Amino acid sequence: MSKDDILAMLASDLNDPGSQKSGEYLEEHVLRQARSAVASDRVGLVEAMRQWLELRREPETMLAVSVAEETELQELAPDIDRLLAEVVAGQVFQPYYADALRTAVARLRD
């Protein structure tokens, strides 16, 4: 499974009508797909989540943070750190996102 395959699979979750109604539903489905993908193509999953992190938009960016944390993608800690710096600087997202980002970075660096 390549990065593009993973992104296509996750796009179907984003377009699922249930996802439009519930963020928890969407996150559950994305995490389920990510757990499967990390076993078959960790590099592809890292690349896909890095792409979502770089989008700097919801829901993709924060789902990528959840995926990184849940599947222990330590490779993404620097990317999440950069996102955290942008949040703290007021460049992207609301300030309350910083707590979740700090927690994710700490877990990835343990």
C-alpha positions as CSV (number, residue, x, y, z in Angstrom):
1,M,0.0,0.0,0.0
2,S,1.5,3.3,-1.1
3,K,1.0,6.8,0.2
4,D,-1.5,7.5,-2.6
5,D,-3.4,4.3,-1.8
6,I,-3.5,5.3,1.9
7,L,-4.7,8.8,1.0
8,A,-7.4,7.4,-1.3
9,M,-8.6,5.0,1.4
10,L,-8.8,7.8,3.9
11,A,-10.5,10.1,1.4
12,S,-13.4,7.6,1.4
13,D,-13.7,8.0,5.1
14,L,-13.7,11.8,4.8
15,N,-16.5,11.6,2.2
16,D,-18.6,9.1,4.3
17,P,-21.9,10.7,5.2
18,G,-21.5,9.6,8.8
19,S,-18.3,11.6,8.9
20,Q,-20.2,14.8,8.2
21,K,-22.3,14.2,11.3
22,S,-19.8,13.1,13.8
23,G,-16.1,13.9,14.3
24,E,-15.8,10.9,16.6
25,Y,-17.2,8.6,13.8
26,L,-14.6,10.0,11.4
27,E,-11.7,9.7,13.8
28,E,-12.7,6.1,14.6
29,H,-12.7,5.1,11.0
30,V,-9.5,6.9,10.1
31,L,-7.7,5.3,13.1
32,R,-8.9,1.9,12.1
33,Q,-7.6,2.4,8.6
34,A,-4.3,3.8,9.9
35,R,-3.7,0.8,12.2
36,S,-4.1,-1.5,9.3
37,A,-1.9,0.7,7.0
38,V,1.0,1.0,9.6
39,A,1.5,-2.8,9.5
40,S,1.6,-3.0,5.7
41,D,3.3,0.3,4.8
42,R,4.6,2.5,7.6
43,V,6.6,4.7,5.2
44,G,3.5,5.3,3.1
45,L,1.4,6.1,6.2
46,V,4.1,8.6,7.5
47,E,4.2,10.3,4.1
48,A,0.4,10.5,3.9
49,M,0.1,11.9,7.4
50,R,2.9,14.4,6.7
51,Q,0.9,15.6,3.7
52,W,-2.2,16.0,5.9
53,L,-0.1,17.9,8.5
54,E,1.1,20.2,5.8
55,L,-2.4,21.1,4.7
56,R,-3.0,23.1,7.9
57,R,-6.8,22.5,7.7
58,E,-9.5,20.6,9.5
59,P,-10.2,17.8,9.8
60,E,-7.1,16.4,8.0
61,T,-4.4,18.0,10.0
62,M,-5.7,17.1,13.5
63,L,-6.6,13.6,12.3
64,A,-3.0,13.2,11.2
65,V,-1.9,14.2,14.7
66,S,-4.3,11.6,16.2
67,V,-3.0,8.9,13.7
68,A,0.6,9.8,14.5
69,E,0.0,9.5,18.2
70,E,-2.2,6.4,18.0
71,T,0.2,4.5,15.7
72,E,3.4,5.8,17.3
73,L,4.7,7.5,14.2
74,Q,7.7,9.1,15.9
75,E,9.0,10.3,12.5
76,L,6.2,13.0,12.6
77,A,7.2,14.6,15.9
78,P,9.2,17.4,14.2
79,D,6.3,18.1,11.9
80,I,3.9,18.3,14.8
81,D,6.4,20.5,16.7
82,R,6.4,22.9,13.8
83,L,2.6,22.9,13.7
84,L,2.6,23.6,17.5
85,A,5.0,26.6,17.0
86,E,2.6,28.0,14.4
87,V,-0.4,27.5,16.6
88,V,1.4,29.2,19.5
89,A,2.4,32.1,17.2
90,G,-1.3,32.5,16.2
91,Q,-0.6,31.7,12.5
92,V,-2.9,28.7,12.3
93,F,-5.8,27.2,14.2
94,Q,-7.1,28.4,17.6
95,P,-4.8,28.5,20.6
96,Y,-6.6,25.6,22.4
97,Y,-5.1,23.2,19.8
98,A,-1.7,23.7,21.4
99,D,-2.6,21.4,24.4
100,A,-3.4,18.4,22.1
101,L,-0.3,19.1,20.0
102,R,2.0,19.2,23.1
103,T,0.5,16.0,24.3
104,A,1.1,14.3,21.0
105,V,4.7,15.5,20.7
106,A,5.4,14.3,24.3
107,R,4.0,10.9,23.6
108,L,5.9,10.5,20.4
109,R,9.2,11.4,22.0
110,D,8.8,9.0,24.9
